[in-house]
Amino acid sequence: MIFITGTSFIIDTFVWSFSRLNSFYNCPYEFYLHYIECNPSQQNFFAEYGSLMHSILEKYVKGTLSIFELNQYYEENFNVEIPHDAPPNKYVDIRQSYYDKGLDYLDNIDLDLDSYEILGVEKKVEFELFGKQFIGFIDLLVKDKTTGEIIIIDHKSASIKILKNGNISKSDQSHFLEFKHQAYLYSYPIIKEYGKVSTIKWNMFKDKKWIEIAWDKAEYDETIEWVKDTLKLIENETEWAPNPQSYYCRYLCGQRTNACEYKV
């Protein structure tokens, strides 16, 4: 166990985001190495895949790529934008599987925006919460032309299993909670700007599914409390304990190529 003090003056200068808050739970030591020691963070296959698809969807919504150009752009840029290998898997070639699913999605894209007024694409939000500065980017913010509803849309490459009754599977509940924390946190400045958020939607593009929930005050309040508690945990942290997990350490951790003595 390591004990490190004197980090509060660095933490006090942070501009926070959902990803910065949530990364503390993945591994406090990785958080320390990246955000306090300022070691560069290495990308991974999954993050690069998500970034490429987000970029394509952004270009499509903005009109810089037509629906007929999506696949060509994807094919030309896949290997360029995703230089890292996918983790090995004895049952499936993950890289090929993701490539095929991305191609299939873009062949049959169902991002119909005719009924919406587009309020923001990769909308940058900057706000203050608990005396801290925050920044975030909302993939797509729209207003329903008929109902006037304000809708936050988030593109996700991850898989979330939805049961026949419409509920999220128990094994994916914690992952989905992360999705909700992100969306509810970034609804904070949208409420200040537009007075409300009515609906949150997730475009699960790899699986060609949509998940939709009504904006809920209780879940919003829980998110704000989660932010407050997480800020307090990080500000009071002195141990920065590693959380070694074989798969995460080998393929996902942003510090995996650095000399982390706890890597497994």
Order of alpha helices (4+ residues) and beta strands (2+ residues): alpha-beta-alpha-alpha-alpha-alpha-alpha-beta-beta-beta-alpha-beta-beta-alpha
